[in-house]
Amino acid sequence: MNMALHKIMQKLSNKIAAEQGDITAQFYLGYAYHTGNYAPQDYEEAIKWYTLAAEQGDIDAQNNLGILYAYGQGTPQNYEEANKWYALAAEQGNVDAQANLGYSYQHGYGVIQSDNEAIKWYTLAANQDHVNAQNNLGNIYLNGYSIPQNYEKAFKWYTLAANQGHADAQYNLGVLYEYGNGIQQNYEEALKWYTLSANQGHVYAQYNLGVFYTLGNAFPKDHTKALQWYRLAAAQGLADAQNNLGTFYEYGYGVPKNYKEAIQWYTLAANQGNVIAQKNLTRLSK
């Protein structure tokens, strides 16, 4: 796409082709202004050129125009207008637009919230390997707000997304394995997926790994590894990890006892409203 964009932008340096109605030129000119590649970023110009291409039926322009309206870039935020363009592209098979329309229905952005409509559009995208649609389908089936909760379907979609490297899906799959929801409980598999997610910086996966190694679920306790993962999660501001890190320093788990360090981490967690940390801090401060 970048090579094609480069060639087109060389050809269209003065916008002649786009101004003459060339749909491909209009899309790539909009894309250039949208992304700041080969042109100064200018959302209003992006909307102008995307609109011209979208009105001629270009599905990528329709989807990208929807994104600009959804995020209020170059125009006041307008979910209804975003969904109009998503729908036009989605009905023509644009996978990103299908996922975006599913997201609008899932959260009720500019439409009446409907898990069933979200499932419809997510499924169309997920069947084309759209990783976010796969993960979001898993979320809908896991939570079961307006449809029956279905762990098996959640497991199916999380697995597909996780195998594509989606960090949230990897974490969610780890949770299903840890608690045996939709699949036989398997701590080793949970550990595997948490680790893959945590290595991508997923804060809750990092925390759960810390808990795993603290408790020694299905394998020996390892305070050194627990400390490693709590540190990473705590550095991202997770209060529970900060509190647990304080506990490790207070009692010398995997690290020399250090009350000053313990108080520091308890304080960070307590300032976020963590009740256990507040109690720990009160106790140490006496």
Secondary structure, DSSP 8 states (H G I E B T S, - for coil): -HHHHHHHHHHTTT-HHHHTT-HHHHHHHHHHHHHTSSS---HHHHHHHHHHHHTTT-HHHHHHHHHHHHHTSSS---HHHHHHHHHHHHHTT-HHHHHHHHHHHHHTSSS---HHHHHHHHHHHHTTT-HHHHHHHHHHHHH-SSS---HHHHHHHHHHHHTTT-HHHHHHHHHHHHHTSSS---HHHHHHHHHHHHTTT-HHHHHHHHHHHHHTTTS---HHHHHHHHHHHHHTT-HHHHHHHHHHHHHTSSS---HHHHHHHHHHHHTTT-HHHHHHHHHHH-
